[in-house]
């Protein structure tokens, strides 16, 4: 059973000059029960989503969903980016 699905490629959202980052990616996921969930993605999370989408709509477990995306707040995004920066490429 699939917990989350994403059919459309993540979108880039540009920020103003005074923002802590120039922009971010976000995507809308659909849960098995039909609820739509908007989340932010780091570059690493976006890359994982795009790989999953190569053969059609990405079907993600809860674990993959949590690993690839964050709550749609700048604080959550920056926190994940900091953690991922320490992981190396």
N, CA, C and O atoms as a MOPAC input file, in Angstrom:
PM7 MOZYME 1SCF
protein

 N      0.83800 1    -1.18100 1     0.00000 1
 C      0.00000 1     0.00000 1     0.00000 1
 C      0.88600 1     1.24900 1     0.00000 1
 O      1.86200 1     1.32700 1     0.74600 1
 N      0.54100 1     2.20600 1    -0.83000 1
 C      1.27900 1     3.45300 1    -0.93300 1
 C      0.73100 1     4.46200 1     0.06500 1
 O     -0.48300 1     4.60300 1     0.21400 1
 N      1.62000 1     5.15600 1     0.74000 1
 C      1.17900 1     6.15500 1     1.70400 1
 C      1.04100 1     7.54700 1     1.09600 1
 O      0.14000 1     8.30000 1     1.46400 1
 N      1.93500 1     7.89200 1     0.16200 1
 C      1.90800 1     9.20100 1    -0.49100 1
 C      2.24900 1     9.02300 1    -1.96000 1
 O      2.98000 1     8.10800 1    -2.33700 1
 N      1.70400 1     9.91600 1    -2.78600 1
 C      1.97700 1     9.88600 1    -4.21700 1
 C      2.21200 1    11.32400 1    -4.68200 1
 O      1.59500 1    12.26300 1    -4.17600 1
 N      3.09800 1    11.47500 1    -5.63500 1
 C      3.29000 1    12.76900 1    -6.27800 1
 C      3.32600 1    12.52600 1    -7.78200 1
 O      4.09300 1    11.69400 1    -8.26700 1
 N      2.50400 1    13.24800 1    -8.50400 1
 C      2.41000 1    13.05200 1    -9.93900 1
 C      3.12800 1    14.15500 1   -10.71700 1
 O      3.61000 1    13.90700 1   -11.82200 1
 N      3.20900 1    15.36400 1   -10.16400 1
 C      3.81000 1    16.49900 1   -10.85700 1
 C      5.18100 1    16.83100 1   -10.29400 1
 O      5.42900 1    16.70200 1    -9.09600 1
 N      6.05000 1    17.25300 1   -11.16900 1
 C      7.40000 1    17.63200 1   -10.76100 1
 C      7.35100 1    18.77700 1    -9.74900 1
 O      6.51500 1    19.67300 1    -9.86600 1
 N      8.24300 1    18.75000 1    -8.75600 1
 C      8.29400 1    19.84300 1    -7.77500 1
 C      8.52400 1    21.18800 1    -8.46700 1
 O      9.20800 1    21.26500 1    -9.48700 1
 N      7.94900 1    22.23300 1    -7.90200 1
 C      8.04200 1    23.58200 1    -8.45900 1
 C      9.01600 1    24.43100 1    -7.65400 1
 O      9.10200 1    24.31000 1    -6.43200 1
 N      9.75100 1    25.29400 1    -8.35700 1
 C     10.66800 1    26.21500 1    -7.69500 1
 C      9.91900 1    27.49900 1    -7.36100 1
 O      9.22800 1    28.06300 1    -8.20900 1
 N     10.06200 1    27.95500 1    -6.11800 1
 C      9.45200 1    29.19200 1    -5.65700 1
 C     10.58000 1    30.16800 1    -5.33300 1
 O     11.40600 1    29.90300 1    -4.45900 1
 N     10.61000 1    31.29300 1    -6.03900 1
 C     11.67600 1    32.28800 1    -5.85900 1
 C     11.33100 1    33.21800 1    -4.69900 1
 O     10.17500 1    33.59700 1    -4.51500 1
 N     12.36300 1    33.58500 1    -3.90900 1
 C     12.19300 1    34.49400 1    -2.77800 1
 C     12.79100 1    35.85300 1    -3.10600 1
 O     13.52900 1    35.99700 1    -4.08200 1
 N     12.47400 1    36.83700 1    -2.29700 1
 C     13.02900 1    38.17300 1    -2.45600 1
 C     14.48200 1    38.23700 1    -2.02200 1
 O     15.01800 1    37.28500 1    -1.45600 1
 N     15.10300 1    39.35600 1    -2.29000 1
 C     16.52100 1    39.54400 1    -1.99800 1
 C     16.82900 1    39.48400 1    -0.50500 1
 O     17.95500 1    39.15900 1    -0.12900 1
 N     15.86700 1    39.78500 1     0.34600 1
 C     16.11800 1    39.80000 1     1.78400 1
 C     15.87100 1    38.45100 1     2.45500 1
 O     16.01100 1    38.34200 1     3.67300 1
 N     15.51100 1    37.43400 1     1.69800 1
 C     15.24200 1    36.10000 1     2.25700 1
 C     16.54600 1    35.36200 1     2.55600 1
 O     17.57600 1    35.67200 1     1.95800 1
 N     16.51800 1    34.39000 1     3.47100 1
 C     17.74100 1    33.64900 1     3.81300 1
 C     18.24000 1    32.74100 1     2.69300 1
 O     19.41900 1    32.38700 1     2.67600 1
 N     17.37700 1    32.35600 1     1.76100 1
 C     17.76700 1    31.59300 1     0.57000 1
 C     17.06900 1    32.20900 1    -0.63100 1
 O     16.03500 1    32.86100 1    -0.48500 1
 N     17.63500 1    32.00400 1    -1.82400 1
 C     17.06100 1    32.63400 1    -3.01700 1
 C     15.72700 1    32.01700 1    -3.42600 1
 O     14.93600 1    32.64700 1    -4.12800 1
 N     15.48300 1    30.80100 1    -2.99200 1
 C     14.23600 1    30.14100 1    -3.31500 1
 C     14.22200 1    28.72700 1    -2.77200 1
 O     15.18800 1    28.28100 1    -2.15200 1
 N     13.13300 1    28.02900 1    -3.00500 1
 C     13.03100 1    26.64500 1    -2.54000 1
 C     12.10800 1    25.86700 1    -3.47700 1
 O     11.37800 1    26.45400 1    -4.27500 1
 N     12.15000 1    24.55400 1    -3.36900 1
 C     11.23200 1    23.69800 1    -4.11300 1
 C     10.10000 1    23.29100 1    -3.19700 1
 O     10.27900 1    23.13100 1    -1.99000 1
 N      8.93200 1    23.12600 1    -3.79100 1
 C      7.81800 1    22.59400 1    -3.02800 1
 C      7.00700 1    21.67500 1    -3.93000 1
 O      7.05100 1    21.78100 1    -5.15600 1
 N      6.27300 1    20.78200 1    -3.30300 1
 C      5.46500 1    19.81800 1    -4.03500 1
 C      4.20300 1    19.52100 1    -3.24600 1
 O      4.14900 1    19.70600 1    -2.03100 1
 N      3.19700 1    19.06100 1    -3.95800 1
 C      1.96600 1    18.63000 1    -3.32200 1
 C      1.90000 1    17.10600 1    -3.43000 1
 O      1.99800 1    16.53900 1    -4.51800 1
 N      1.73500 1    16.47000 1    -2.29400 1
 C      1.62300 1    15.01800 1    -2.20800 1
 C      0.16800 1    14.65900 1    -1.93800 1
 O     -0.56600 1    15.43500 1    -1.32600 1
 N     -0.24100 1    13.49700 1    -2.39000 1
 C     -1.59500 1    13.02100 1    -2.14400 1
 C     -1.49500 1    11.75000 1    -1.31400 1
 O     -0.85900 1    10.77500 1    -1.71500 1
 N     -2.13500 1    11.77700 1    -0.15300 1
 C     -2.14700 1    10.59300 1     0.71200 1
 C     -3.13200 1     9.57100 1     0.16100 1
 O     -3.96800 1     9.88800 1    -0.68500 1
 N     -3.02300 1     8.34200 1     0.65200 1
 C     -3.94700 1     7.29000 1     0.23400 1
 C     -5.39800 1     7.65800 1     0.46200 1
 O     -6.26900 1     7.22900 1    -0.29400 1
 N     -5.67400 1     8.44600 1     1.48900 1
 C     -7.06100 1     8.82400 1     1.78100 1
 C     -7.52700 1    10.02400 1     0.94400 1
 O     -8.64200 1    10.51300 1     1.12900 1
 N     -6.67100 1    10.49900 1     0.01900 1
 C     -7.02500 1    11.59600 1    -0.87600 1
 C     -6.63600 1    12.97700 1    -0.39000 1
 O     -6.72700 1    13.94100 1    -1.14900 1
 N     -6.20400 1    13.09600 1     0.85900 1
 C     -5.81300 1    14.41300 1     1.37800 1
 C     -4.54700 1    14.89900 1     0.67200 1
 O     -3.59900 1    14.13800 1     0.47600 1
 N     -4.55000 1    16.17400 1     0.29600 1
 C     -3.39400 1    16.79500 1    -0.36200 1
 C     -2.53400 1    17.47700 1     0.70300 1
 O     -3.04600 1    18.16400 1     1.58700 1
 N     -1.22600 1    17.27600 1     0.60400 1
 C     -0.29400 1    17.79700 1     1.59200 1
 C      0.81500 1    18.55000 1     0.85600 1
 O      1.53800 1    17.96300 1     0.05100 1
 N      0.95000 1    19.85500 1     1.13300 1
 C      2.01900 1    20.66800 1     0.53500 1
 C      3.23700 1    20.61400 1     1.43700 1
 O      3.13200 1    20.79400 1     2.65000 1
 N      4.40000 1    20.36400 1     0.83600 1
 C      5.64800 1    20.28000 1     1.60300 1
 C      6.75800 1    20.99300 1     0.84500 1
 O      6.69700 1    21.14400 1    -0.37500 1
 N      7.77800 1    21.43200 1     1.58700 1
 C      8.98200 1    22.00900 1     1.01100 1
 C     10.01200 1    20.90600 1     0.83100 1
 O     10.00700 1    19.91100 1     1.55500 1
 N     10.90600 1    21.09500 1    -0.15400 1
 C     11.95100 1    20.12500 1    -0.45400 1
 C     13.31000 1    20.80200 1    -0.48800 1
 O     13.44000 1    21.91800 1    -0.99000 1
 N     14.31100 1    20.13600 1     0.03800 1
 C     15.68500 1    20.58800 1    -0.16500 1
 C     16.11800 1    20.09700 1    -1.54600 1
 O     15.38200 1    19.35300 1    -2.19400 1
 N     17.29000 1    20.50200 1    -1.99700 1
 C     17.79800 1    20.00100 1    -3.27400 1
 C     17.93300 1    18.48100 1    -3.23200 1
 O     17.61000 1    17.79400 1    -4.20100 1
 N     18.40700 1    17.96800 1    -2.11400 1
 C     18.56400 1    16.52300 1    -1.96400 1
 C     17.20300 1    15.81800 1    -2.01000 1
 O     17.05800 1    14.79000 1    -2.67100 1
 N     16.22200 1    16.36400 1    -1.32000 1
 C     14.88600 1    15.78900 1    -1.34000 1
 C     14.27400 1    15.83400 1    -2.73100 1
 O     13.62900 1    14.87600 1    -3.15900 1
 N     14.47000 1    16.93400 1    -3.43300 1
 C     13.95600 1    17.06500 1    -4.79500 1
 C     14.59400 1    16.01900 1    -5.69800 1
 O     13.90500 1    15.39500 1    -6.50500 1
 N     15.89000 1    15.82300 1    -5.57100 1
 C     16.57500 1    14.81900 1    -6.39800 1
 C     16.00600 1    13.41900 1    -6.15500 1
 O     15.81900 1    12.65200 1    -7.10000 1
 N     15.73300 1    13.08500 1    -4.89300 1
 C     15.14900 1    11.77800 1    -4.58400 1
 C     13.75500 1    11.64200 1    -5.18500 1
 O     13.40000 1    10.58200 1    -5.70100 1
 N     12.96900 1    12.70300 1    -5.12000 1
 C     11.61900 1    12.68400 1    -5.69300 1
 C     11.68800 1    12.50900 1    -7.20600 1
 O     10.93500 1    11.71500 1    -7.77000 1
 N     12.58400 1    13.24100 1    -7.87000 1
 C     12.70200 1    13.12200 1    -9.32200 1
 C     13.13900 1    11.72200 1    -9.73600 1
 O     12.64500 1    11.19200 1   -10.73100 1
 N     14.05800 1    11.11600 1    -8.98700 1
 C     14.45500 1     9.72900 1    -9.27800 1
 C     13.26200 1     8.78600 1    -9.14100 1
 O     13.07600 1     7.88600 1    -9.96000 1
 N     12.46300 1     8.99600 1    -8.10700 1
 C     11.28700 1     8.14700 1    -7.88800 1
 C     10.25500 1     8.33600 1    -8.99200 1
 O      9.49400 1     7.41400 1    -9.28600 1
 N     10.21500 1     9.51500 1    -9.60800 1
 C      9.23100 1     9.81500 1   -10.63900 1
 C      9.63900 1     9.31900 1   -12.02200 1
 O      8.82700 1     9.36900 1   -12.94500 1
 N     10.86500 1     8.84400 1   -12.19500 1
 C     11.35300 1     8.46900 1   -13.51400 1
 C     10.46800 1     7.45000 1   -14.21800 1
 O     10.33500 1     7.50300 1   -15.44000 1
 N      9.87200 1     6.54100 1   -13.49400 1
 C      9.05100 1     5.50700 1   -14.12800 1
 C      7.55300 1     5.76400 1   -13.95300 1
 O      6.75100 1     4.84400 1   -14.11300 1
 N      7.17100 1     6.97800 1   -13.63300 1
 C      5.75600 1     7.30200 1   -13.46300 1
 C      5.53500 1     8.02900 1   -12.15700 1
 O      6.49000 1     8.50600 1   -11.54300 1
 N      4.28600 1     8.12200 1   -11.72100 1
 C      4.02000 1     8.81500 1   -10.45500 1
 C      4.80400 1     8.18200 1    -9.30400 1
 O      4.80400 1     6.96400 1    -9.12900 1
 N      5.46200 1     9.02400 1    -8.53600 1
 C      6.25000 1     8.52800 1    -7.39700 1
 C      5.31600 1     8.06700 1    -6.29500 1
 O      4.42700 1     8.80700 1    -5.87500 1
 N      5.51400 1     6.86200 1    -5.83500 1
 C      4.75400 1     6.31400 1    -4.72200 1
 C      5.71600 1     6.17600 1    -3.55600 1
 O      6.70900 1     5.45400 1    -3.64300 1
 N      5.42000 1     6.87000 1    -2.46700 1
 C      6.35800 1     6.99700 1    -1.35700 1
 C      5.78800 1     6.42800 1    -0.07200 1
 O      4.60500 1     6.58100 1     0.23100 1
 N      6.65900 1     5.77000 1     0.67200 1
 C      6.28200 1     5.34700 1     2.02000 1
 C      6.32200 1     6.56900 1     2.93100 1
 O      6.83700 1     7.62100 1     2.55200 1
 N      5.78300 1     6.42200 1     4.11900 1
 C      5.83400 1     7.50900 1     5.09900 1
 C      7.29000 1     7.86700 1     5.38200 1
 O      7.62200 1     9.04700 1     5.49000 1
 N      8.15600 1     6.87500 1     5.50200 1
 C      9.57000 1     7.12600 1     5.80800 1
 C     10.23800 1     7.94500 1     4.71100 1
 O     10.97100 1     8.89000 1     5.00000 1
 N      9.98500 1     7.58500 1     3.44500 1
 C     10.57700 1     8.32300 1     2.33100 1
 C     10.00300 1     9.73400 1     2.26100 1
 O     10.74000 1    10.69200 1     2.02800 1
 N      8.70100 1     9.86800 1     2.46000 1
 C      8.04900 1    11.16900 1     2.47800 1
 C      8.70100 1    12.07500 1     3.52300 1
 O      9.01000 1    13.23100 1     3.23400 1
 N      8.91000 1    11.56200 1     4.72300 1
 C      9.52200 1    12.34800 1     5.80400 1
 C     10.98200 1    12.67300 1     5.50600 1
 O     11.45500 1    13.75500 1     5.85200 1
 N     11.69600 1    11.75600 1     4.87200 1
 C     13.10800 1    11.97200 1     4.55600 1
 C     13.28000 1    12.99500 1     3.43600 1
 O     14.25300 1    13.74900 1     3.43400 1
 N     12.34100 1    13.03000 1     2.48100 1
 C     12.47600 1    13.88000 1     1.29700 1
 C     11.85300 1    15.26000 1     1.44100 1
 O     12.14400 1    16.14900 1     0.64100 1
 N     11.00600 1    15.45900 1     2.43700 1
 C     10.28500 1    16.72200 1     2.52400 1
 C     10.21500 1    17.21700 1     3.96600 1
 O     10.47700 1    16.47300 1     4.91100 1
 N      9.85600 1    18.48700 1     4.10700 1
 C      9.70400 1    19.08500 1     5.43700 1
 C      8.40700 1    19.87900 1     5.47800 1
 O      7.82000 1    20.19600 1     4.44300 1
 N      7.97500 1    20.19100 1     6.68800 1
 C      6.81900 1    21.06100 1     6.86700 1
 C      7.05500 1    22.33200 1     6.06600 1
 O      8.19900 1    22.76900 1     5.94100 1
 N      6.00100 1    22.93800 1     5.51900 1
 C      6.16900 1    24.11900 1     4.67600 1
 C      6.42200 1    25.41100 1     5.46500 1
 O      5.63400 1    26.35700 1     5.42200 1
 N      7.55200 1    25.41500 1     6.18700 1
 C      8.00200 1    26.62700 1     6.87500 1
 C      9.47000 1    26.85400 1     6.55200 1
 O     10.21400 1    25.90400 1     6.30800 1
 N      9.87900 1    28.10300 1     6.55300 1
 C     11.27700 1    28.41100 1     6.27500 1
 C     12.19300 1    27.83800 1     7.35700 1
 O     13.30400 1    27.40000 1     7.05900 1
 N     11.73500 1    27.83900 1     8.60500 1
 C     12.54800 1    27.29900 1     9.70400 1
 C     12.82200 1    25.80600 1     9.50000 1
 O     13.95200 1    25.35100 1     9.67700 1
 N     11.79600 1    25.05300 1     9.13200 1
 C     11.97200 1    23.61500 1     8.89900 1
 C     12.89900 1    23.37200 1     7.71500 1
 O     13.75400 1    22.48800 1     7.76300 1
 N     12.73300 1    24.15100 1     6.66000 1
 C     13.58100 1    23.99800 1     5.48100 1
 C     15.03700 1    24.30000 1     5.80100 1
 O     15.92300 1    23.52200 1     5.44500 1
 N     15.29600 1    25.42500 1     6.47200 1
 C     16.67400 1    25.78800 1     6.80300 1
 C     17.30600 1    24.77400 1     7.75100 1
 O     18.49100 1    24.46700 1     7.62300 1
 N     16.53600 1    24.25400 1     8.69400 1
 C     17.05200 1    23.23400 1     9.59700 1
 C     17.47500 1    21.98200 1     8.85600 1
 O     18.53900 1    21.42500 1     9.12800 1
 N     16.64600 1    21.53300 1     7.91600 1
 C     16.98800 1    20.34200 1     7.13000 1
 C     18.19300 1    20.60800 1     6.23700 1
 O     19.05400 1    19.74300 1     6.07700 1
 N     18.25400 1    21.80400 1     5.65700 1
 C     19.40000 1    22.14500 1     4.81700 1
 C     20.69000 1    22.11600 1     5.62300 1
 O     21.71200 1    21.64300 1     5.12600 1
 N     20.66500 1    22.60800 1     6.84800 1
 C     21.84200 1    22.57900 1     7.72200 1
 C     22.26500 1    21.14800 1     7.99900 1
 O     23.45200 1    20.82900 1     7.92400 1
 N     21.30800 1    20.27600 1     8.31900 1
 C     21.62400 1    18.87400 1     8.59300 1
 C     22.19100 1    18.18500 1     7.36500 1
 O     23.16700 1    17.44100 1     7.46600 1
 N     21.59100 1    18.42200 1     6.20800 1
 C     22.06600 1    17.79900 1     4.97500 1
 C     23.43800 1    18.30700 1     4.56500 1
 O     24.21800 1    17.56000 1     3.97400 1
 N     23.74600 1    19.55500 1     4.86500 1
 C     25.06000 1    20.10500 1     4.52300 1
 C     26.16100 1    19.33700 1     5.23300 1
 O     27.25500 1    19.19100 1     4.68800 1
 N     25.90000 1    18.84600 1     6.43200 1
 C     26.87500 1    18.07800 1     7.18000 1
 C     27.04000 1    16.65500 1     6.69100 1
 O     27.98600 1    15.97500 1     7.09000 1
 N     26.13000 1    16.18100 1     5.82400 1
 C     26.19100 1    14.81600 1     5.31000 1
 C     27.10600 1    14.66100 1     4.12300 1
 O     27.47100 1    13.53800 1     3.77500 1
 N     27.48900 1    15.75100 1     3.49000 1
 C     28.33000 1    15.67300 1     2.29800 1
 C     27.49200 1    15.38500 1     1.07200 1
 O     26.28200 1    15.17600 1     1.16900 1
 N     28.13600 1    15.37400 1    -0.07800 1
 C     27.41300 1    15.19900 1    -1.34600 1
 C     27.13500 1    13.76400 1    -1.66600 1
 O     26.53600 1    13.46600 1    -2.69900 1

